Amino acid sequence: MISSAYCRFKILFLLAPFFLFSQQKTEDLVQWKTIQQADSLQQAGDKRLLYVDVYTDWCGPCKMMDKDTFRNQKVADYLNENFIPVKFNAETKETVAFKGRIHKYIDSGRSGINALSFFLLNGSVRYPSGALVDTYGNTIIVIAGYFEPQTFLPGIAEVKEQVQKFLNARENQP
């Protein structure tokens, strides 16, 4: 006969991962905005580019970016200071308004995509992807793939510097 102590141990053993992982949710260091909040900030005069993290719930490398890269204090500080950081789930079924355009969910059988994802990623849909978007809603560059913090930070800083030169030149045209 199985003892009640053994049964309690077995139940606790089976439930332990649930309790451990449910307690591990830590607060984001990056001050993520919704696409609508970011749009409003730019309309109110914030000239920073958007850094839009386009992800899906099922994407393993997306989760690794959240866990490893975006929880790095230096990466978070850089994104918060130099961009308006945005999280956007590519498969959201909600209709999304951005820069005066309406973007709807497109069902394609077992899955689908929100049209804004396709627009932000210039039609090259890969996850994870970071899109740098100007105040007009134009995607300037897409950075696709997983990057560890020590690679991401100098890379994004260099990209921002080059993009800023381009934008400054564009603004100074007659």
Buried (B, 14 or more C-beta within 10 A) or exposed (E): EEEEEEEEEEEEEEEEEEEEEEEEEEEEBBEBBEBEEBBEBBEEEEEBBBBBBBBBEEBEBBBBBBEBBBBBEEBBEBBBEBBBBBBBBBBBEEEBEBBEEEBEBEEEEEEBBBBBBBBBBEEEBEBBBBBBBBBEBEBBBBBBEBBEBEEBBEEBEEBBEEBEEEBEEEEEEE
